[in-house]
Amino acid sequence: MPIWKVWRQSRLKILSKISSVASFFVSRVDVLVEKRLETIGSEDALALCGKAANAQAALAFKVYQEKFRSPRWEALAKRGANKQRLLWASTGVKNPAYPDTLYVAPLVGSDTVNTTPLDALDAFVDHGVVSRTIDANLVEAEKIYEKVEALGIQGPDVRYQLEVEGVASFQNSFDNLISSLQAKADRL
């Protein structure tokens, strides 16, 4: 067998061993968008509080499904590639006025992972309904997103700010971990 075929076959085997997730920090979207909606203060703006995050997640799931139905993906799947799954993070409810399963119940879907905090999981076990919900109402999700953007709150700006804040938070956690490990190593 020619060496290039051996090399190619070995690369194809690697595809089946790769698994990954794309993380979305759900409740943080609402925290940021709500600040902006409250600044606007109109009845229409305030009616959107607590809705942007799940709408964004549903629309992300729609894009996800489209990507994994493409001819490009089909070719990768035939070679053993695994789908990258969506991971819903930051799914604890920050606003006590909201239902305790706000970021759990609407995000149930195939190929997803939810890093549900224990109190939200307990609440969902107690009074949640297990059913596929993530793409059950895409039309409503699109309307919510359009209304938020019509008020001047642009999705790309929100995502950029959350990305910057998220990276800074992870960097801070990493720095604290390294400092703790260094302190322990120094004591040894």
DOPAGU-918744 format. One record per residue (C-alpha): residue in three letters; x, y, z; residue number from 1. Coordinates in steps of 0.1 Angstrom, whole numbers, always signed. Layout:
BEGIN
<pt aa="Ala" xx="X" yy="Y" zz="Z" i="NUM"/>
...
END
This chain:
BEGIN
<pt aa="Met" xx="+0" yy="+0" zz="+0" i="1"/>
<pt aa="Pro" xx="+14" yy="+34" zz="-9" i="2"/>
<pt aa="Ile" xx="+25" yy="+55" zz="+21" i="3"/>
<pt aa="Trp" xx="+0" yy="+83" zz="+14" i="4"/>
<pt aa="Lys" xx="-28" yy="+58" zz="+17" i="5"/>
<pt aa="Val" xx="-15" yy="+46" zz="+51" i="6"/>
<pt aa="Trp" xx="-11" yy="+82" zz="+62" i="7"/>
<pt aa="Arg" xx="-47" yy="+91" zz="+50" i="8"/>
<pt aa="Gln" xx="-62" yy="+60" zz="+67" i="9"/>
<pt aa="Ser" xx="-45" yy="+68" zz="+100" i="10"/>
<pt aa="Arg" xx="-58" yy="+104" zz="+98" i="11"/>
<pt aa="Leu" xx="-94" yy="+91" zz="+92" i="12"/>
<pt aa="Lys" xx="-92" yy="+69" zz="+123" i="13"/>
<pt aa="Ile" xx="-84" yy="+99" zz="+144" i="14"/>
<pt aa="Leu" xx="-117" yy="+116" zz="+134" i="15"/>
<pt aa="Ser" xx="-137" yy="+90" zz="+153" i="16"/>
<pt aa="Lys" xx="-117" yy="+97" zz="+185" i="17"/>
<pt aa="Ile" xx="-124" yy="+135" zz="+185" i="18"/>
<pt aa="Ser" xx="-153" yy="+148" zz="+205" i="19"/>
<pt aa="Ser" xx="-160" yy="+184" zz="+214" i="20"/>
<pt aa="Val" xx="-186" yy="+209" zz="+225" i="21"/>
<pt aa="Ala" xx="-194" yy="+245" zz="+216" i="22"/>
<pt aa="Ser" xx="-203" yy="+264" zz="+248" i="23"/>
<pt aa="Phe" xx="-230" yy="+290" zz="+252" i="24"/>
<pt aa="Phe" xx="-233" yy="+309" zz="+284" i="25"/>
<pt aa="Val" xx="-270" yy="+312" zz="+284" i="26"/>
<pt aa="Ser" xx="-282" yy="+332" zz="+315" i="27"/>
<pt aa="Arg" xx="-254" yy="+357" zz="+310" i="28"/>
<pt aa="Val" xx="-271" yy="+368" zz="+278" i="29"/>
<pt aa="Asp" xx="-302" yy="+378" zz="+297" i="30"/>
<pt aa="Val" xx="-283" yy="+395" zz="+324" i="31"/>
<pt aa="Leu" xx="-265" yy="+418" zz="+299" i="32"/>
<pt aa="Val" xx="-295" yy="+423" zz="+276" i="33"/>
<pt aa="Glu" xx="-318" yy="+430" zz="+305" i="34"/>
<pt aa="Lys" xx="-295" yy="+459" zz="+317" i="35"/>
<pt aa="Arg" xx="-299" yy="+474" zz="+282" i="36"/>
<pt aa="Leu" xx="-337" yy="+468" zz="+281" i="37"/>
<pt aa="Glu" xx="-341" yy="+484" zz="+315" i="38"/>
<pt aa="Thr" xx="-321" yy="+514" zz="+304" i="39"/>
<pt aa="Ile" xx="-345" yy="+517" zz="+274" i="40"/>
<pt aa="Gly" xx="-374" yy="+513" zz="+299" i="41"/>
<pt aa="Ser" xx="-403" yy="+511" zz="+275" i="42"/>
<pt aa="Glu" xx="-431" yy="+486" zz="+280" i="43"/>
<pt aa="Asp" xx="-420" yy="+468" zz="+248" i="44"/>
<pt aa="Ala" xx="-384" yy="+466" zz="+261" i="45"/>
<pt aa="Leu" xx="-393" yy="+454" zz="+295" i="46"/>
<pt aa="Ala" xx="-416" yy="+427" zz="+280" i="47"/>
<pt aa="Leu" xx="-385" yy="+411" zz="+265" i="48"/>
<pt aa="Cys" xx="-367" yy="+407" zz="+298" i="49"/>
<pt aa="Gly" xx="-358" yy="+370" zz="+304" i="50"/>
<pt aa="Lys" xx="-364" yy="+360" zz="+268" i="51"/>
<pt aa="Ala" xx="-333" yy="+369" zz="+248" i="52"/>
<pt aa="Ala" xx="-310" yy="+341" zz="+261" i="53"/>
<pt aa="Asn" xx="-333" yy="+312" zz="+252" i="54"/>
<pt aa="Ala" xx="-342" yy="+328" zz="+219" i="55"/>
<pt aa="Gln" xx="-305" yy="+330" zz="+210" i="56"/>
<pt aa="Ala" xx="-299" yy="+294" zz="+221" i="57"/>
<pt aa="Ala" xx="-328" yy="+282" zz="+199" i="58"/>
<pt aa="Leu" xx="-314" yy="+301" zz="+169" i="59"/>
<pt aa="Ala" xx="-280" yy="+287" zz="+176" i="60"/>
<pt aa="Phe" xx="-295" yy="+252" zz="+176" i="61"/>
<pt aa="Lys" xx="-311" yy="+260" zz="+143" i="62"/>
<pt aa="Val" xx="-278" yy="+270" zz="+127" i="63"/>
<pt aa="Tyr" xx="-262" yy="+239" zz="+143" i="64"/>
<pt aa="Gln" xx="-288" yy="+216" zz="+126" i="65"/>
<pt aa="Glu" xx="-282" yy="+233" zz="+93" i="66"/>
<pt aa="Lys" xx="-244" yy="+229" zz="+96" i="67"/>
<pt aa="Phe" xx="-247" yy="+192" zz="+104" i="68"/>
<pt aa="Arg" xx="-270" yy="+185" zz="+74" i="69"/>
<pt aa="Ser" xx="-246" yy="+200" zz="+49" i="70"/>
<pt aa="Pro" xx="-227" yy="+179" zz="+23" i="71"/>
<pt aa="Arg" xx="-195" yy="+189" zz="+40" i="72"/>
<pt aa="Trp" xx="-206" yy="+174" zz="+72" i="73"/>
<pt aa="Glu" xx="-219" yy="+143" zz="+55" i="74"/>
<pt aa="Ala" xx="-185" yy="+137" zz="+40" i="75"/>
<pt aa="Leu" xx="-169" yy="+140" zz="+74" i="76"/>
<pt aa="Ala" xx="-194" yy="+117" zz="+90" i="77"/>
<pt aa="Lys" xx="-187" yy="+91" zz="+64" i="78"/>
<pt aa="Arg" xx="-151" yy="+92" zz="+76" i="79"/>
<pt aa="Gly" xx="-161" yy="+87" zz="+112" i="80"/>
<pt aa="Ala" xx="-163" yy="+123" zz="+125" i="81"/>
<pt aa="Asn" xx="-184" yy="+130" zz="+155" i="82"/>
<pt aa="Lys" xx="-208" yy="+159" zz="+158" i="83"/>
<pt aa="Gln" xx="-197" yy="+188" zz="+179" i="84"/>
<pt aa="Arg" xx="-224" yy="+191" zz="+205" i="85"/>
<pt aa="Leu" xx="-239" yy="+223" zz="+219" i="86"/>
<pt aa="Leu" xx="-232" yy="+229" zz="+256" i="87"/>
<pt aa="Trp" xx="-256" yy="+251" zz="+275" i="88"/>
<pt aa="Ala" xx="-236" yy="+267" zz="+304" i="89"/>
<pt aa="Ser" xx="-245" yy="+293" zz="+329" i="90"/>
<pt aa="Thr" xx="-280" yy="+278" zz="+332" i="91"/>
<pt aa="Gly" xx="-288" yy="+289" zz="+367" i="92"/>
<pt aa="Val" xx="-315" yy="+315" zz="+371" i="93"/>
<pt aa="Lys" xx="-300" yy="+348" zz="+382" i="94"/>
<pt aa="Asn" xx="-332" yy="+367" zz="+386" i="95"/>
<pt aa="Pro" xx="-354" yy="+353" zz="+414" i="96"/>
<pt aa="Ala" xx="-385" yy="+367" zz="+395" i="97"/>
<pt aa="Tyr" xx="-380" yy="+341" zz="+368" i="98"/>
<pt aa="Pro" xx="-391" yy="+304" zz="+368" i="99"/>
<pt aa="Asp" xx="-364" yy="+282" zz="+384" i="100"/>
<pt aa="Thr" xx="-362" yy="+260" zz="+352" i="101"/>
<pt aa="Leu" xx="-360" yy="+290" zz="+328" i="102"/>
<pt aa="Tyr" xx="-327" yy="+279" zz="+313" i="103"/>
<pt aa="Val" xx="-333" yy="+241" zz="+315" i="104"/>
<pt aa="Ala" xx="-368" yy="+234" zz="+303" i="105"/>
<pt aa="Pro" xx="-366" yy="+253" zz="+270" i="106"/>
<pt aa="Leu" xx="-331" yy="+239" zz="+261" i="107"/>
<pt aa="Val" xx="-339" yy="+202" zz="+258" i="108"/>
<pt aa="Gly" xx="-327" yy="+188" zz="+225" i="109"/>
<pt aa="Ser" xx="-306" yy="+162" zz="+208" i="110"/>
<pt aa="Asp" xx="-268" yy="+166" zz="+206" i="111"/>
<pt aa="Thr" xx="-268" yy="+191" zz="+235" i="112"/>
<pt aa="Val" xx="-253" yy="+191" zz="+270" i="113"/>
<pt aa="Asn" xx="-267" yy="+213" zz="+298" i="114"/>
<pt aa="Thr" xx="-244" yy="+220" zz="+328" i="115"/>
<pt aa="Thr" xx="-275" yy="+224" zz="+350" i="116"/>
<pt aa="Pro" xx="-268" yy="+236" zz="+385" i="117"/>
<pt aa="Leu" xx="-281" yy="+213" zz="+412" i="118"/>
<pt aa="Asp" xx="-309" yy="+235" zz="+423" i="119"/>
<pt aa="Ala" xx="-322" yy="+240" zz="+387" i="120"/>
<pt aa="Leu" xx="-319" yy="+202" zz="+382" i="121"/>
<pt aa="Asp" xx="-339" yy="+195" zz="+414" i="122"/>
<pt aa="Ala" xx="-365" yy="+220" zz="+402" i="123"/>
<pt aa="Phe" xx="-367" yy="+203" zz="+368" i="124"/>
<pt aa="Val" xx="-370" yy="+169" zz="+383" i="125"/>
<pt aa="Asp" xx="-398" yy="+182" zz="+406" i="126"/>
<pt aa="His" xx="-419" yy="+201" zz="+381" i="127"/>
<pt aa="Gly" xx="-403" yy="+200" zz="+346" i="128"/>
<pt aa="Val" xx="-415" yy="+181" zz="+316" i="129"/>
<pt aa="Val" xx="-391" yy="+160" zz="+296" i="130"/>
<pt aa="Ser" xx="-397" yy="+168" zz="+260" i="131"/>
<pt aa="Arg" xx="-377" yy="+182" zz="+231" i="132"/>
<pt aa="Thr" xx="-382" yy="+220" zz="+234" i="133"/>
<pt aa="Ile" xx="-351" yy="+236" zz="+219" i="134"/>
<pt aa="Asp" xx="-365" yy="+239" zz="+184" i="135"/>
<pt aa="Ala" xx="-402" yy="+237" zz="+193" i="136"/>
<pt aa="Asn" xx="-409" yy="+274" zz="+187" i="137"/>
<pt aa="Leu" xx="-383" yy="+288" zz="+164" i="138"/>
<pt aa="Val" xx="-407" yy="+314" zz="+149" i="139"/>
<pt aa="Glu" xx="-412" yy="+329" zz="+184" i="140"/>
<pt aa="Ala" xx="-374" yy="+329" zz="+190" i="141"/>
<pt aa="Glu" xx="-368" yy="+348" zz="+157" i="142"/>
<pt aa="Lys" xx="-395" yy="+373" zz="+167" i="143"/>
<pt aa="Ile" xx="-379" yy="+379" zz="+201" i="144"/>
<pt aa="Tyr" xx="-345" yy="+383" zz="+186" i="145"/>
<pt aa="Glu" xx="-358" yy="+408" zz="+160" i="146"/>
<pt aa="Lys" xx="-376" yy="+428" zz="+186" i="147"/>
<pt aa="Val" xx="-344" yy="+430" zz="+208" i="148"/>
<pt aa="Glu" xx="-324" yy="+442" zz="+178" i="149"/>
<pt aa="Ala" xx="-351" yy="+467" zz="+167" i="150"/>
<pt aa="Leu" xx="-346" yy="+483" zz="+201" i="151"/>
<pt aa="Gly" xx="-309" yy="+488" zz="+192" i="152"/>
<pt aa="Ile" xx="-295" yy="+459" zz="+211" i="153"/>
<pt aa="Gln" xx="-274" yy="+441" zz="+185" i="154"/>
<pt aa="Gly" xx="-266" yy="+404" zz="+189" i="155"/>
<pt aa="Pro" xx="-230" yy="+407" zz="+177" i="156"/>
<pt aa="Asp" xx="-223" yy="+434" zz="+203" i="157"/>
<pt aa="Val" xx="-238" yy="+413" zz="+230" i="158"/>
<pt aa="Arg" xx="-218" yy="+383" zz="+220" i="159"/>
<pt aa="Tyr" xx="-186" yy="+402" zz="+218" i="160"/>
<pt aa="Gln" xx="-190" yy="+417" zz="+252" i="161"/>
<pt aa="Leu" xx="-198" yy="+384" zz="+267" i="162"/>
<pt aa="Glu" xx="-169" yy="+368" zz="+250" i="163"/>
<pt aa="Val" xx="-145" yy="+394" zz="+264" i="164"/>
<pt aa="Glu" xx="-160" yy="+391" zz="+299" i="165"/>
<pt aa="Gly" xx="-159" yy="+353" zz="+296" i="166"/>
<pt aa="Val" xx="-123" yy="+351" zz="+285" i="167"/>
<pt aa="Ala" xx="-113" yy="+375" zz="+313" i="168"/>
<pt aa="Ser" xx="-131" yy="+354" zz="+339" i="169"/>
<pt aa="Phe" xx="-115" yy="+322" zz="+327" i="170"/>
<pt aa="Gln" xx="-81" yy="+339" zz="+327" i="171"/>
<pt aa="Asn" xx="-86" yy="+350" zz="+362" i="172"/>
<pt aa="Ser" xx="-96" yy="+315" zz="+373" i="173"/>
<pt aa="Phe" xx="-66" yy="+301" zz="+355" i="174"/>
<pt aa="Asp" xx="-43" yy="+326" zz="+372" i="175"/>
<pt aa="Asn" xx="-58" yy="+318" zz="+406" i="176"/>
<pt aa="Leu" xx="-53" yy="+281" zz="+400" i="177"/>
<pt aa="Ile" xx="-16" yy="+286" zz="+390" i="178"/>
<pt aa="Ser" xx="-10" yy="+308" zz="+420" i="179"/>
<pt aa="Ser" xx="-25" yy="+282" zz="+443" i="180"/>
<pt aa="Leu" xx="-4" yy="+254" zz="+427" i="181"/>
<pt aa="Gln" xx="+27" yy="+275" zz="+430" i="182"/>
<pt aa="Ala" xx="+20" yy="+283" zz="+466" i="183"/>
<pt aa="Lys" xx="+16" yy="+246" zz="+474" i="184"/>
<pt aa="Ala" xx="+47" yy="+237" zz="+454" i="185"/>
<pt aa="Asp" xx="+67" yy="+263" zz="+474" i="186"/>
<pt aa="Arg" xx="+55" yy="+248" zz="+507" i="187"/>
<pt aa="Leu" xx="+68" yy="+214" zz="+496" i="188"/>
END
